[in-house]
Amino acid sequence: MNKPTYVPDYQAIVEVLNKYNEGCKQAKSSIMKPAFSEQATMFSVDGDGELTGGPIQNLFDGIDSTFRPSPEAQGVIVKVDIVGTAASARIDTNDVSGFCFTDFFNLLKVHGKWTVVSKIFHTHVAP
């Protein structure tokens, strides 16, 4: 991984993304909610090639009702890019409710705090 240009910002973003990872692993939206803006959105493309998604609350509802991670489930931060007060990140997660995820996050630094404003994900069946 390239050495980050903004080390303190990089570390703060990793902390935010780890809230998401821990919430997925424990299937508790209360752990991950602080990582997201209340206005955040989540989108993907379904099997028919159609855009699906909407408010991030849909993620929280799904986490609490249907996510059942295996004890071996892991989320790995693959990449973080930072430009000023904007950042993007990728997390790969394995074996959550029989699925693997590649998540792309967009973050903004507002009032000195990094927050996720959008999440785009791709889901595939766990091996």
Secondary structure by P-SEA (a helix, b strand, c coil): ccccccaaaaaaaaaaaaaaaaaaaacccccccccccccbbbbbbccccbbbbccaaaaaaaaaccccccccbbbbbcccccccccccbbbbbccccccccbbbbbbbbcccbbbbccccccccccc
